[in-house]
């Protein structure tokens, strides 16, 4: 009888513990999600791979030709002003005699006109003073002229420390529409660019000089 009582007590204790264990047993918890790393402020996220951006080829456009620039006709320079011819710093001048056309230097600073002459020889004819001299001929040998001496003129030379005396003769000069007998001094102009220099004696009351132009006399 005592044995049976012990068994009964054991079963009763086992029944009491089963509900208690069932109530206190904690179910297995799910594993926590992996932690997301926190990036420092201002750090940019990088793409998993490099991305190359390409632009599409431009479509060919129609070529439009530029319009032609119209030609503007400049006004013609006047040939006369206040009844006087316009001349440039260099002009064509005809010397008579012998009727040769020279390219002449126009010089408003020179009082008189001078021409290059060589082999100057003075002589007397019918009691008057004459001179024989040669002038350049662009088409050939020098031309010899004989003219009466009007007077002598004293000319100061910039390159010389003193004055030069020259014989003066009368020649007819034609420049554009102006034709006039002018006193011309005979000089050695072999070092000069132009054999004939036209001074104020021909320009006065006849011409207006535009030193910015050449060969404009009409």
CNS distance restraints for C-alpha pairs under 8 A (distance, minus, plus):
assign (resid   1 and name CA) (resid   5 and name CA) 6.41 0.50 0.50
assign (resid   2 and name CA) (resid   6 and name CA) 6.44 0.50 0.50
assign (resid   3 and name CA) (resid   7 and name CA) 6.51 0.50 0.50
assign (resid   4 and name CA) (resid   8 and name CA) 6.33 0.50 0.50
assign (resid   5 and name CA) (resid   9 and name CA) 6.25 0.50 0.50
assign (resid   6 and name CA) (resid  10 and name CA) 6.32 0.50 0.50
assign (resid   7 and name CA) (resid  11 and name CA) 6.36 0.50 0.50
assign (resid   8 and name CA) (resid  12 and name CA) 6.33 0.50 0.50
assign (resid   9 and name CA) (resid  13 and name CA) 6.39 0.50 0.50
assign (resid  10 and name CA) (resid  14 and name CA) 6.33 0.50 0.50
assign (resid  11 and name CA) (resid  15 and name CA) 6.28 0.50 0.50
assign (resid  12 and name CA) (resid  16 and name CA) 6.43 0.50 0.50
assign (resid  13 and name CA) (resid  17 and name CA) 6.41 0.50 0.50
assign (resid  14 and name CA) (resid  18 and name CA) 6.35 0.50 0.50
assign (resid  15 and name CA) (resid  19 and name CA) 7.33 0.50 0.50
assign (resid  16 and name CA) (resid  20 and name CA) 7.05 0.50 0.50
assign (resid  17 and name CA) (resid  21 and name CA) 6.18 0.50 0.50
assign (resid  18 and name CA) (resid  22 and name CA) 6.20 0.50 0.50
assign (resid  19 and name CA) (resid  23 and name CA) 6.15 0.50 0.50
assign (resid  20 and name CA) (resid  24 and name CA) 6.20 0.50 0.50
assign (resid  21 and name CA) (resid  25 and name CA) 5.92 0.50 0.50
assign (resid  39 and name CA) (resid  43 and name CA) 6.47 0.50 0.50
assign (resid  78 and name CA) (resid  86 and name CA) 7.24 0.50 0.50
assign (resid  79 and name CA) (resid  85 and name CA) 5.81 0.50 0.50
assign (resid  79 and name CA) (resid  86 and name CA) 5.21 0.50 0.50
assign (resid  79 and name CA) (resid 216 and name CA) 7.30 0.50 0.50
assign (resid  79 and name CA) (resid 217 and name CA) 6.86 0.50 0.50
assign (resid  79 and name CA) (resid 218 and name CA) 6.18 0.50 0.50
assign (resid  80 and name CA) (resid  84 and name CA) 5.22 0.50 0.50
assign (resid  80 and name CA) (resid  85 and name CA) 4.29 0.50 0.50
assign (resid  80 and name CA) (resid  86 and name CA) 5.36 0.50 0.50
assign (resid  81 and name CA) (resid  85 and name CA) 6.33 0.50 0.50
assign (resid  81 and name CA) (resid  86 and name CA) 6.79 0.50 0.50
assign (resid  81 and name CA) (resid 208 and name CA) 7.25 0.50 0.50
assign (resid  84 and name CA) (resid 205 and name CA) 7.14 0.50 0.50
assign (resid  84 and name CA) (resid 206 and name CA) 5.17 0.50 0.50
assign (resid  84 and name CA) (resid 207 and name CA) 4.79 0.50 0.50
assign (resid  84 and name CA) (resid 208 and name CA) 6.29 0.50 0.50
assign (resid  85 and name CA) (resid 176 and name CA) 7.60 0.50 0.50
assign (resid  85 and name CA) (resid 177 and name CA) 7.53 0.50 0.50
assign (resid  85 and name CA) (resid 178 and name CA) 7.86 0.50 0.50
assign (resid  85 and name CA) (resid 206 and name CA) 6.51 0.50 0.50
assign (resid  85 and name CA) (resid 207 and name CA) 4.72 0.50 0.50
assign (resid  85 and name CA) (resid 208 and name CA) 6.16 0.50 0.50
assign (resid  85 and name CA) (resid 217 and name CA) 6.50 0.50 0.50
assign (resid  85 and name CA) (resid 218 and name CA) 6.85 0.50 0.50
assign (resid  86 and name CA) (resid 207 and name CA) 5.76 0.50 0.50
assign (resid  86 and name CA) (resid 208 and name CA) 4.97 0.50 0.50
assign (resid  86 and name CA) (resid 209 and name CA) 5.97 0.50 0.50
assign (resid  86 and name CA) (resid 210 and name CA) 6.99 0.50 0.50
assign (resid  86 and name CA) (resid 216 and name CA) 6.78 0.50 0.50
assign (resid  86 and name CA) (resid 217 and name CA) 5.75 0.50 0.50
assign (resid  86 and name CA) (resid 218 and name CA) 7.59 0.50 0.50
assign (resid  87 and name CA) (resid  91 and name CA) 6.93 0.50 0.50
assign (resid  87 and name CA) (resid 207 and name CA) 6.57 0.50 0.50
assign (resid  87 and name CA) (resid 208 and name CA) 6.17 0.50 0.50
assign (resid  87 and name CA) (resid 209 and name CA) 4.95 0.50 0.50
assign (resid  87 and name CA) (resid 210 and name CA) 6.08 0.50 0.50
assign (resid  87 and name CA) (resid 213 and name CA) 7.69 0.50 0.50
assign (resid  87 and name CA) (resid 214 and name CA) 7.16 0.50 0.50
assign (resid  87 and name CA) (resid 215 and name CA) 6.96 0.50 0.50
assign (resid  87 and name CA) (resid 216 and name CA) 5.53 0.50 0.50
assign (resid  87 and name CA) (resid 217 and name CA) 4.81 0.50 0.50
assign (resid  88 and name CA) (resid 106 and name CA) 7.26 0.50 0.50
assign (resid  88 and name CA) (resid 209 and name CA) 5.62 0.50 0.50
assign (resid  88 and name CA) (resid 210 and name CA) 4.93 0.50 0.50
assign (resid  88 and name CA) (resid 211 and name CA) 5.22 0.50 0.50
assign (resid  88 and name CA) (resid 212 and name CA) 6.72 0.50 0.50
assign (resid  88 and name CA) (resid 213 and name CA) 4.63 0.50 0.50
assign (resid  88 and name CA) (resid 214 and name CA) 4.24 0.50 0.50
assign (resid  88 and name CA) (resid 215 and name CA) 5.93 0.50 0.50
assign (resid  88 and name CA) (resid 216 and name CA) 6.05 0.50 0.50
assign (resid  88 and name CA) (resid 217 and name CA) 7.26 0.50 0.50
assign (resid  89 and name CA) (resid 105 and name CA) 6.23 0.50 0.50
assign (resid  89 and name CA) (resid 106 and name CA) 5.05 0.50 0.50
assign (resid  89 and name CA) (resid 107 and name CA) 7.30 0.50 0.50
assign (resid  89 and name CA) (resid 209 and name CA) 7.06 0.50 0.50
assign (resid  89 and name CA) (resid 210 and name CA) 6.72 0.50 0.50
assign (resid  89 and name CA) (resid 211 and name CA) 4.67 0.50 0.50
assign (resid  89 and name CA) (resid 212 and name CA) 7.05 0.50 0.50
assign (resid  89 and name CA) (resid 213 and name CA) 6.29 0.50 0.50
assign (resid  89 and name CA) (resid 214 and name CA) 5.52 0.50 0.50
assign (resid  89 and name CA) (resid 215 and name CA) 7.88 0.50 0.50
assign (resid  90 and name CA) (resid 103 and name CA) 6.82 0.50 0.50
assign (resid  90 and name CA) (resid 104 and name CA) 5.72 0.50 0.50
assign (resid  90 and name CA) (resid 105 and name CA) 4.87 0.50 0.50
assign (resid  90 and name CA) (resid 106 and name CA) 5.66 0.50 0.50
assign (resid  90 and name CA) (resid 213 and name CA) 7.80 0.50 0.50
assign (resid  90 and name CA) (resid 214 and name CA) 5.00 0.50 0.50
assign (resid  90 and name CA) (resid 215 and name CA) 5.90 0.50 0.50
assign (resid  91 and name CA) (resid 103 and name CA) 5.74 0.50 0.50
assign (resid  91 and name CA) (resid 104 and name CA) 5.42 0.50 0.50
assign (resid  91 and name CA) (resid 105 and name CA) 6.73 0.50 0.50
assign (resid  91 and name CA) (resid 106 and name CA) 7.06 0.50 0.50
assign (resid  91 and name CA) (resid 175 and name CA) 7.44 0.50 0.50
assign (resid  91 and name CA) (resid 214 and name CA) 6.28 0.50 0.50
assign (resid  91 and name CA) (resid 215 and name CA) 4.62 0.50 0.50
assign (resid  91 and name CA) (resid 216 and name CA) 7.15 0.50 0.50
assign (resid  91 and name CA) (resid 217 and name CA) 6.82 0.50 0.50
assign (resid  92 and name CA) (resid 101 and name CA) 6.40 0.50 0.50
assign (resid  92 and name CA) (resid 102 and name CA) 5.69 0.50 0.50
assign (resid  92 and name CA) (resid 103 and name CA) 4.67 0.50 0.50
assign (resid  92 and name CA) (resid 104 and name CA) 6.02 0.50 0.50
assign (resid  92 and name CA) (resid 175 and name CA) 6.49 0.50 0.50
assign (resid  92 and name CA) (resid 176 and name CA) 7.92 0.50 0.50
assign (resid  92 and name CA) (resid 215 and name CA) 6.61 0.50 0.50
assign (resid  92 and name CA) (resid 217 and name CA) 7.96 0.50 0.50
assign (resid  93 and name CA) (resid 101 and name CA) 5.44 0.50 0.50
assign (resid  93 and name CA) (resid 102 and name CA) 5.33 0.50 0.50
assign (resid  93 and name CA) (resid 103 and name CA) 6.30 0.50 0.50
assign (resid  93 and name CA) (resid 104 and name CA) 6.24 0.50 0.50
assign (resid  93 and name CA) (resid 173 and name CA) 6.50 0.50 0.50
assign (resid  93 and name CA) (resid 174 and name CA) 5.57 0.50 0.50
assign (resid  93 and name CA) (resid 175 and name CA) 4.84 0.50 0.50
assign (resid  93 and name CA) (resid 176 and name CA) 7.75 0.50 0.50
assign (resid  94 and name CA) (resid  99 and name CA) 6.09 0.50 0.50
assign (resid  94 and name CA) (resid 100 and name CA) 5.53 0.50 0.50
assign (resid  94 and name CA) (resid 101 and name CA) 4.09 0.50 0.50
assign (resid  94 and name CA) (resid 102 and name CA) 6.18 0.50 0.50
assign (resid  94 and name CA) (resid 173 and name CA) 5.59 0.50 0.50
assign (resid  94 and name CA) (resid 174 and name CA) 4.98 0.50 0.50
assign (resid  94 and name CA) (resid 175 and name CA) 6.64 0.50 0.50
assign (resid  95 and name CA) (resid  99 and name CA) 5.25 0.50 0.50
assign (resid  95 and name CA) (resid 100 and name CA) 5.41 0.50 0.50
assign (resid  95 and name CA) (resid 101 and name CA) 6.20 0.50 0.50
assign (resid  95 and name CA) (resid 102 and name CA) 7.47 0.50 0.50
assign (resid  95 and name CA) (resid 171 and name CA) 6.77 0.50 0.50
assign (resid  95 and name CA) (resid 172 and name CA) 5.84 0.50 0.50
assign (resid  95 and name CA) (resid 173 and name CA) 4.91 0.50 0.50
assign (resid  95 and name CA) (resid 174 and name CA) 6.73 0.50 0.50
assign (resid  96 and name CA) (resid 100 and name CA) 6.93 0.50 0.50
assign (resid  96 and name CA) (resid 171 and name CA) 6.01 0.50 0.50
assign (resid  96 and name CA) (resid 172 and name CA) 4.92 0.50 0.50
assign (resid  96 and name CA) (resid 173 and name CA) 6.39 0.50 0.50
assign (resid  97 and name CA) (resid 145 and name CA) 7.98 0.50 0.50
assign (resid  97 and name CA) (resid 171 and name CA) 6.77 0.50 0.50
assign (resid  97 and name CA) (resid 172 and name CA) 7.03 0.50 0.50
assign (resid  98 and name CA) (resid 143 and name CA) 7.97 0.50 0.50
assign (resid  98 and name CA) (resid 145 and name CA) 7.94 0.50 0.50
assign (resid 100 and name CA) (resid 137 and name CA) 7.31 0.50 0.50
assign (resid 102 and name CA) (resid 195 and name CA) 7.42 0.50 0.50
assign (resid 102 and name CA) (resid 196 and name CA) 6.84 0.50 0.50
assign (resid 103 and name CA) (resid 194 and name CA) 6.61 0.50 0.50
assign (resid 103 and name CA) (resid 195 and name CA) 7.70 0.50 0.50
assign (resid 103 and name CA) (resid 196 and name CA) 7.16 0.50 0.50
assign (resid 104 and name CA) (resid 194 and name CA) 5.79 0.50 0.50
assign (resid 104 and name CA) (resid 195 and name CA) 6.86 0.50 0.50
assign (resid 104 and name CA) (resid 196 and name CA) 4.83 0.50 0.50
assign (resid 104 and name CA) (resid 197 and name CA) 5.52 0.50 0.50
assign (resid 104 and name CA) (resid 198 and name CA) 6.66 0.50 0.50
assign (resid 105 and name CA) (resid 194 and name CA) 6.18 0.50 0.50
assign (resid 105 and name CA) (resid 196 and name CA) 6.43 0.50 0.50
assign (resid 105 and name CA) (resid 197 and name CA) 4.85 0.50 0.50
assign (resid 105 and name CA) (resid 198 and name CA) 6.13 0.50 0.50
assign (resid 106 and name CA) (resid 197 and name CA) 6.10 0.50 0.50
assign (resid 106 and name CA) (resid 198 and name CA) 4.99 0.50 0.50
assign (resid 106 and name CA) (resid 199 and name CA) 6.50 0.50 0.50
assign (resid 107 and name CA) (resid 197 and name CA) 6.83 0.50 0.50
assign (resid 107 and name CA) (resid 198 and name CA) 6.00 0.50 0.50
assign (resid 107 and name CA) (resid 199 and name CA) 5.28 0.50 0.50
assign (resid 107 and name CA) (resid 200 and name CA) 7.37 0.50 0.50
assign (resid 108 and name CA) (resid 199 and name CA) 5.72 0.50 0.50
assign (resid 108 and name CA) (resid 200 and name CA) 5.58 0.50 0.50
assign (resid 108 and name CA) (resid 203 and name CA) 7.74 0.50 0.50
assign (resid 109 and name CA) (resid 199 and name CA) 7.08 0.50 0.50
assign (resid 109 and name CA) (resid 200 and name CA) 7.42 0.50 0.50
assign (resid 110 and name CA) (resid 198 and name CA) 7.74 0.50 0.50
assign (resid 110 and name CA) (resid 199 and name CA) 4.79 0.50 0.50
assign (resid 110 and name CA) (resid 200 and name CA) 6.24 0.50 0.50
assign (resid 111 and name CA) (resid 199 and name CA) 5.40 0.50 0.50
assign (resid 111 and name CA) (resid 200 and name CA) 5.23 0.50 0.50
assign (resid 111 and name CA) (resid 201 and name CA) 6.43 0.50 0.50
assign (resid 112 and name CA) (resid 183 and name CA) 7.53 0.50 0.50
assign (resid 112 and name CA) (resid 184 and name CA) 7.05 0.50 0.50
assign (resid 112 and name CA) (resid 185 and name CA) 7.66 0.50 0.50
assign (resid 112 and name CA) (resid 198 and name CA) 7.04 0.50 0.50
assign (resid 112 and name CA) (resid 199 and name CA) 4.65 0.50 0.50
assign (resid 112 and name CA) (resid 200 and name CA) 5.99 0.50 0.50
assign (resid 112 and name CA) (resid 201 and name CA) 5.48 0.50 0.50
assign (resid 113 and name CA) (resid 182 and name CA) 7.72 0.50 0.50
assign (resid 113 and name CA) (resid 183 and name CA) 6.99 0.50 0.50
assign (resid 113 and name CA) (resid 184 and name CA) 5.10 0.50 0.50
assign (resid 113 and name CA) (resid 185 and name CA) 6.41 0.50 0.50
assign (resid 113 and name CA) (resid 196 and name CA) 7.62 0.50 0.50
assign (resid 113 and name CA) (resid 197 and name CA) 5.56 0.50 0.50
assign (resid 113 and name CA) (resid 198 and name CA) 4.63 0.50 0.50
assign (resid 113 and name CA) (resid 199 and name CA) 4.72 0.50 0.50
assign (resid 113 and name CA) (resid 200 and name CA) 7.57 0.50 0.50
assign (resid 113 and name CA) (resid 201 and name CA) 6.92 0.50 0.50
assign (resid 113 and name CA) (resid 202 and name CA) 7.65 0.50 0.50
assign (resid 114 and name CA) (resid 184 and name CA) 5.06 0.50 0.50
assign (resid 114 and name CA) (resid 185 and name CA) 4.60 0.50 0.50
assign (resid 114 and name CA) (resid 186 and name CA) 5.95 0.50 0.50
assign (resid 114 and name CA) (resid 187 and name CA) 6.41 0.50 0.50
assign (resid 114 and name CA) (resid 196 and name CA) 6.02 0.50 0.50
assign (resid 114 and name CA) (resid 197 and name CA) 5.37 0.50 0.50
assign (resid 114 and name CA) (resid 198 and name CA) 6.83 0.50 0.50
assign (resid 114 and name CA) (resid 199 and name CA) 7.94 0.50 0.50
assign (resid 115 and name CA) (resid 135 and name CA) 7.89 0.50 0.50
assign (resid 115 and name CA) (resid 184 and name CA) 6.74 0.50 0.50
assign (resid 115 and name CA) (resid 185 and name CA) 6.42 0.50 0.50
assign (resid 115 and name CA) (resid 186 and name CA) 5.52 0.50 0.50
assign (resid 115 and name CA) (resid 187 and name CA) 5.98 0.50 0.50
assign (resid 115 and name CA) (resid 188 and name CA) 7.91 0.50 0.50
assign (resid 115 and name CA) (resid 189 and name CA) 7.27 0.50 0.50
assign (resid 115 and name CA) (resid 195 and name CA) 5.80 0.50 0.50
assign (resid 115 and name CA) (resid 196 and name CA) 4.56 0.50 0.50
assign (resid 115 and name CA) (resid 197 and name CA) 6.44 0.50 0.50
assign (resid 116 and name CA) (resid 135 and name CA) 6.32 0.50 0.50
assign (resid 116 and name CA) (resid 136 and name CA) 7.39 0.50 0.50
assign (resid 116 and name CA) (resid 186 and name CA) 6.23 0.50 0.50
assign (resid 116 and name CA) (resid 187 and name CA) 5.17 0.50 0.50
assign (resid 116 and name CA) (resid 188 and name CA) 5.26 0.50 0.50
assign (resid 116 and name CA) (resid 189 and name CA) 4.87 0.50 0.50
assign (resid 116 and name CA) (resid 190 and name CA) 6.97 0.50 0.50
assign (resid 116 and name CA) (resid 195 and name CA) 5.06 0.50 0.50
assign (resid 116 and name CA) (resid 196 and name CA) 6.42 0.50 0.50
assign (resid 117 and name CA) (resid 133 and name CA) 6.18 0.50 0.50
assign (resid 117 and name CA) (resid 134 and name CA) 5.47 0.50 0.50
assign (resid 117 and name CA) (resid 135 and name CA) 4.99 0.50 0.50
assign (resid 117 and name CA) (resid 136 and name CA) 7.52 0.50 0.50
assign (resid 117 and name CA) (resid 186 and name CA) 5.55 0.50 0.50
assign (resid 117 and name CA) (resid 187 and name CA) 5.68 0.50 0.50
assign (resid 117 and name CA) (resid 188 and name CA) 5.92 0.50 0.50
assign (resid 117 and name CA) (resid 189 and name CA) 7.58 0.50 0.50
assign (resid 118 and name CA) (resid 133 and name CA) 5.88 0.50 0.50
assign (resid 118 and name CA) (resid 134 and name CA) 5.17 0.50 0.50
assign (resid 118 and name CA) (resid 135 and name CA) 6.61 0.50 0.50
assign (resid 118 and name CA) (resid 187 and name CA) 7.95 0.50 0.50
assign (resid 118 and name CA) (resid 188 and name CA) 6.89 0.50 0.50
assign (resid 119 and name CA) (resid 132 and name CA) 7.69 0.50 0.50
assign (resid 119 and name CA) (resid 133 and name CA) 5.39 0.50 0.50
assign (resid 119 and name CA) (resid 134 and name CA) 6.09 0.50 0.50
assign (resid 120 and name CA) (resid 131 and name CA) 6.83 0.50 0.50
assign (resid 120 and name CA) (resid 132 and name CA) 5.74 0.50 0.50
assign (resid 120 and name CA) (resid 133 and name CA) 4.45 0.50 0.50
assign (resid 120 and name CA) (resid 134 and name CA) 7.18 0.50 0.50
assign (resid 121 and name CA) (resid 131 and name CA) 5.56 0.50 0.50
assign (resid 121 and name CA) (resid 132 and name CA) 5.09 0.50 0.50
assign (resid 121 and name CA) (resid 133 and name CA) 6.36 0.50 0.50
assign (resid 122 and name CA) (resid 129 and name CA) 7.23 0.50 0.50
assign (resid 122 and name CA) (resid 130 and name CA) 5.82 0.50 0.50
assign (resid 122 and name CA) (resid 131 and name CA) 4.30 0.50 0.50
assign (resid 122 and name CA) (resid 132 and name CA) 6.27 0.50 0.50
assign (resid 123 and name CA) (resid 129 and name CA) 6.11 0.50 0.50
assign (resid 123 and name CA) (resid 130 and name CA) 5.27 0.50 0.50
assign (resid 123 and name CA) (resid 131 and name CA) 5.87 0.50 0.50
assign (resid 123 and name CA) (resid 132 and name CA) 7.68 0.50 0.50
assign (resid 124 and name CA) (resid 128 and name CA) 5.48 0.50 0.50
assign (resid 124 and name CA) (resid 129 and name CA) 4.75 0.50 0.50
assign (resid 124 and name CA) (resid 130 and name CA) 5.56 0.50 0.50
assign (resid 125 and name CA) (resid 129 and name CA) 6.40 0.50 0.50
assign (resid 125 and name CA) (resid 130 and name CA) 6.44 0.50 0.50
assign (resid 128 and name CA) (resid 148 and name CA) 7.38 0.50 0.50
assign (resid 129 and name CA) (resid 148 and name CA) 6.07 0.50 0.50
assign (resid 129 and name CA) (resid 149 and name CA) 5.61 0.50 0.50
assign (resid 130 and name CA) (resid 146 and name CA) 6.98 0.50 0.50
assign (resid 130 and name CA) (resid 147 and name CA) 5.75 0.50 0.50
assign (resid 130 and name CA) (resid 148 and name CA) 4.21 0.50 0.50
assign (resid 130 and name CA) (resid 149 and name CA) 5.07 0.50 0.50
assign (resid 131 and name CA) (resid 146 and name CA) 5.65 0.50 0.50
assign (resid 131 and name CA) (resid 147 and name CA) 5.63 0.50 0.50
assign (resid 131 and name CA) (resid 148 and name CA) 6.21 0.50 0.50
assign (resid 131 and name CA) (resid 149 and name CA) 6.27 0.50 0.50
assign (resid 132 and name CA) (resid 144 and name CA) 6.98 0.50 0.50
assign (resid 132 and name CA) (resid 145 and name CA) 5.75 0.50 0.50
assign (resid 132 and name CA) (resid 146 and name CA) 4.46 0.50 0.50
assign (resid 132 and name CA) (resid 147 and name CA) 6.72 0.50 0.50
assign (resid 133 and name CA) (resid 144 and name CA) 5.62 0.50 0.50
assign (resid 133 and name CA) (resid 145 and name CA) 5.56 0.50 0.50
assign (resid 133 and name CA) (resid 146 and name CA) 6.60 0.50 0.50
assign (resid 134 and name CA) (resid 142 and name CA) 5.88 0.50 0.50
assign (resid 134 and name CA) (resid 143 and name CA) 5.31 0.50 0.50
assign (resid 134 and name CA) (resid 144 and name CA) 4.35 0.50 0.50
assign (resid 134 and name CA) (resid 145 and name CA) 6.16 0.50 0.50
assign (resid 135 and name CA) (resid 142 and name CA) 5.55 0.50 0.50
assign (resid 135 and name CA) (resid 143 and name CA) 5.44 0.50 0.50
assign (resid 135 and name CA) (resid 144 and name CA) 6.57 0.50 0.50
assign (resid 135 and name CA) (resid 145 and name CA) 7.66 0.50 0.50
assign (resid 136 and name CA) (resid 141 and name CA) 7.41 0.50 0.50
assign (resid 136 and name CA) (resid 142 and name CA) 4.79 0.50 0.50
assign (resid 136 and name CA) (resid 143 and name CA) 6.48 0.50 0.50
assign (resid 136 and name CA) (resid 195 and name CA) 7.76 0.50 0.50
assign (resid 137 and name CA) (resid 141 and name CA) 5.93 0.50 0.50
assign (resid 137 and name CA) (resid 142 and name CA) 5.00 0.50 0.50
assign (resid 137 and name CA) (resid 143 and name CA) 6.23 0.50 0.50
assign (resid 147 and name CA) (resid 169 and name CA) 6.25 0.50 0.50
assign (resid 147 and name CA) (resid 170 and name CA) 7.40 0.50 0.50
assign (resid 148 and name CA) (resid 169 and name CA) 6.25 0.50 0.50
assign (resid 148 and name CA) (resid 170 and name CA) 7.71 0.50 0.50
assign (resid 149 and name CA) (resid 167 and name CA) 6.56 0.50 0.50
assign (resid 149 and name CA) (resid 168 and name CA) 5.90 0.50 0.50
assign (resid 149 and name CA) (resid 169 and name CA) 5.23 0.50 0.50
assign (resid 150 and name CA) (resid 167 and name CA) 7.67 0.50 0.50
assign (resid 150 and name CA) (resid 168 and name CA) 5.64 0.50 0.50
assign (resid 150 and name CA) (resid 169 and name CA) 5.53 0.50 0.50
assign (resid 150 and name CA) (resid 170 and name CA) 7.28 0.50 0.50
assign (resid 151 and name CA) (resid 167 and name CA) 6.22 0.50 0.50
assign (resid 151 and name CA) (resid 168 and name CA) 5.55 0.50 0.50
assign (resid 151 and name CA) (resid 169 and name CA) 7.64 0.50 0.50
assign (resid 152 and name CA) (resid 165 and name CA) 6.48 0.50 0.50
assign (resid 152 and name CA) (resid 166 and name CA) 5.48 0.50 0.50
assign (resid 152 and name CA) (resid 167 and name CA) 4.60 0.50 0.50
assign (resid 152 and name CA) (resid 168 and name CA) 5.70 0.50 0.50
assign (resid 153 and name CA) (resid 165 and name CA) 5.57 0.50 0.50
assign (resid 153 and name CA) (resid 166 and name CA) 5.32 0.50 0.50
assign (resid 153 and name CA) (resid 167 and name CA) 6.49 0.50 0.50
assign (resid 153 and name CA) (resid 168 and name CA) 6.91 0.50 0.50
assign (resid 153 and name CA) (resid 185 and name CA) 7.61 0.50 0.50
assign (resid 154 and name CA) (resid 163 and name CA) 6.12 0.50 0.50
assign (resid 154 and name CA) (resid 164 and name CA) 5.53 0.50 0.50
assign (resid 154 and name CA) (resid 165 and name CA) 4.46 0.50 0.50
assign (resid 154 and name CA) (resid 166 and name CA) 6.39 0.50 0.50
assign (resid 155 and name CA) (resid 163 and name CA) 5.37 0.50 0.50
assign (resid 155 and name CA) (resid 164 and name CA) 5.12 0.50 0.50
assign (resid 155 and name CA) (resid 165 and name CA) 6.22 0.50 0.50
assign (resid 155 and name CA) (resid 166 and name CA) 7.40 0.50 0.50
assign (resid 156 and name CA) (resid 160 and name CA) 7.70 0.50 0.50
assign (resid 156 and name CA) (resid 162 and name CA) 6.14 0.50 0.50
assign (resid 156 and name CA) (resid 163 and name CA) 4.27 0.50 0.50
assign (resid 156 and name CA) (resid 164 and name CA) 6.14 0.50 0.50
assign (resid 157 and name CA) (resid 161 and name CA) 7.20 0.50 0.50
assign (resid 157 and name CA) (resid 162 and name CA) 6.70 0.50 0.50
assign (resid 157 and name CA) (resid 163 and name CA) 6.05 0.50 0.50
assign (resid 157 and name CA) (resid 164 and name CA) 6.92 0.50 0.50
assign (resid 166 and name CA) (resid 185 and name CA) 5.98 0.50 0.50
assign (resid 166 and name CA) (resid 186 and name CA) 5.96 0.50 0.50
assign (resid 166 and name CA) (resid 187 and name CA) 6.64 0.50 0.50
assign (resid 167 and name CA) (resid 185 and name CA) 5.65 0.50 0.50
assign (resid 167 and name CA) (resid 186 and name CA) 5.75 0.50 0.50
assign (resid 168 and name CA) (resid 183 and name CA) 6.20 0.50 0.50
assign (resid 168 and name CA) (resid 184 and name CA) 5.42 0.50 0.50
assign (resid 168 and name CA) (resid 185 and name CA) 4.25 0.50 0.50
assign (resid 168 and name CA) (resid 186 and name CA) 6.28 0.50 0.50
assign (resid 169 and name CA) (resid 183 and name CA) 5.64 0.50 0.50
assign (resid 169 and name CA) (resid 184 and name CA) 5.46 0.50 0.50
assign (resid 169 and name CA) (resid 185 and name CA) 6.39 0.50 0.50
assign (resid 169 and name CA) (resid 186 and name CA) 7.71 0.50 0.50
assign (resid 170 and name CA) (resid 181 and name CA) 6.49 0.50 0.50
assign (resid 170 and name CA) (resid 182 and name CA) 5.71 0.50 0.50
assign (resid 170 and name CA) (resid 183 and name CA) 4.68 0.50 0.50
assign (resid 170 and name CA) (resid 184 and name CA) 6.04 0.50 0.50
assign (resid 171 and name CA) (resid 181 and name CA) 5.59 0.50 0.50
assign (resid 171 and name CA) (resid 182 and name CA) 5.58 0.50 0.50
assign (resid 171 and name CA) (resid 183 and name CA) 6.44 0.50 0.50
assign (resid 171 and name CA) (resid 184 and name CA) 6.56 0.50 0.50
assign (resid 172 and name CA) (resid 179 and name CA) 7.02 0.50 0.50
assign (resid 172 and name CA) (resid 180 and name CA) 5.59 0.50 0.50
assign (resid 172 and name CA) (resid 181 and name CA) 4.19 0.50 0.50
assign (resid 172 and name CA) (resid 182 and name CA) 5.96 0.50 0.50
assign (resid 173 and name CA) (resid 179 and name CA) 5.68 0.50 0.50
assign (resid 173 and name CA) (resid 180 and name CA) 5.57 0.50 0.50
assign (resid 173 and name CA) (resid 181 and name CA) 6.18 0.50 0.50
assign (resid 173 and name CA) (resid 182 and name CA) 6.63 0.50 0.50
assign (resid 174 and name CA) (resid 178 and name CA) 5.64 0.50 0.50
assign (resid 174 and name CA) (resid 179 and name CA) 4.15 0.50 0.50
assign (resid 174 and name CA) (resid 180 and name CA) 6.51 0.50 0.50
assign (resid 175 and name CA) (resid 179 and name CA) 6.38 0.50 0.50
assign (resid 175 and name CA) (resid 217 and name CA) 6.74 0.50 0.50
assign (resid 175 and name CA) (resid 218 and name CA) 7.83 0.50 0.50
assign (resid 176 and name CA) (resid 217 and name CA) 4.81 0.50 0.50
assign (resid 176 and name CA) (resid 218 and name CA) 4.30 0.50 0.50
assign (resid 177 and name CA) (resid 217 and name CA) 7.71 0.50 0.50
assign (resid 177 and name CA) (resid 218 and name CA) 5.81 0.50 0.50
assign (resid 178 and name CA) (resid 206 and name CA) 7.00 0.50 0.50
assign (resid 180 and name CA) (resid 202 and name CA) 7.46 0.50 0.50
assign (resid 182 and name CA) (resid 201 and name CA) 7.16 0.50 0.50
assign (resid 182 and name CA) (resid 202 and name CA) 6.72 0.50 0.50
assign (resid 189 and name CA) (resid 194 and name CA) 7.66 0.50 0.50
assign (resid 189 and name CA) (resid 195 and name CA) 6.01 0.50 0.50
assign (resid 190 and name CA) (resid 195 and name CA) 7.41 0.50 0.50
assign (resid 198 and name CA) (resid 202 and name CA) 6.83 0.50 0.50
assign (resid 198 and name CA) (resid 203 and name CA) 7.73 0.50 0.50
assign (resid 199 and name CA) (resid 203 and name CA) 6.58 0.50 0.50
assign (resid 200 and name CA) (resid 204 and name CA) 5.42 0.50 0.50
assign (resid 202 and name CA) (resid 206 and name CA) 6.98 0.50 0.50
assign (resid 203 and name CA) (resid 207 and name CA) 5.09 0.50 0.50
assign (resid 203 and name CA) (resid 208 and name CA) 7.47 0.50 0.50
